[in-house]
């Protein structure tokens, strides 16, 4: 058993899921993988279950009844990870927009360099995004500026979804008080960890838009996050570090 678990939520990722799992397991550092599967009609779960016979005790799946939201998927995964004694818990997309090679760098930031949370950052060294239309790049970049202005959080890529949490951070956060379950979930988790006094480090990555499968992003998701950030300004968070 590894000390590290990579949580990958899936919905209709049959074009990517086998490749991403095999890539993670090919890394020099050993990671276990947990798939949070939201009843994909394309057969994603069947592919994962077949691979589980090849990778016993390394690959796991939790199946849910349908699309219940990104935030609930990760919280489900966080609770599973804590119950199975992992020390480093990662969030990663299934579509290769997050390069699995960077898992090792995120792990190093937490395991060896003192970070409590390591964020795979698109914006800590300029704008490192490949294959996104300019409008979407600007929307994402401006969203991070907006979050910093409203909340004061000192993070360049506030909406990033590629992260490593140490166990002590997830043990300290009350998941029942995390209210944003869409795009804003990534913001609220970082904000909560920061307000609690945990050390957040940004690790520069290159984000590459998916080449297979369909994006789940929408303008509705951005609107939810925009209103949610205003609510975060008034959220009471007890500092523990």
Steps between C-alpha positions, in 0.01 A plus 500: 500500500626846408493800734337698216157480340396670175126569485357524147129581456352365177194545284520374141880468494527172309736663248749596771460283807722203415782720371498727805499206744786325323697824488466556875610144572803540273650776715811429706321613817220259590150645515172324560196615301137541605241558228180676608262387226167678448310232305649581159282360221806452275641207702780679687438287811535175304845604378610583855372172640686305233822683588448428870577133432834610355576746780362344821545701820603805294189591301162557663158621391210660683183506290225757555145517365554793265657843449499640852754779457877534499518607862300206631717263292820630657357506851392138451857424394655696788298306757595171333868600502495595868333171589776315313794673672650695206731788592491687167177538305493638147232646273548442128286509185464195278552681171879567508451873549703424813828329414541193724877558501434806717358282778857434610572873527185564701589211729852636550364842597296346781713202605842667486460879483253580774181580310164403648330546162677499163315658208583424139499862383439624146574861590791509746744546209307690236209325329576134429193373317501303173209458254250719682321771299610847606158581645519209739856583602394856580192380690710267716779752559259783586309264730816445705560876522140546615537235772822659628345847508187388685652253748862614534630146443866520381473237226541570128295203374205502738280282278758223437376144531834316504609478864659300777363519853678366802291282725504754783328762281211274401463377857469861618241618245133448585363381165145576613590869493627493140205646310623551142474172312570609140795701367503697824588188700866536400500859619327431831732213590811714444346795681404286799845342526666843475274659762571206733870584477626220279791562265398501133771481234450543126692264271520622139339269245396514136127443462397337171135492397348156438542342158248219558158502661276796575565791734266536801560878532215748455422868563256390773790351693688831485193693617459270801864558592471879462214526749659242726821701534305792643353265760850376587594853602266460798572136580624440854805275507687417819878523471673191632863555392 
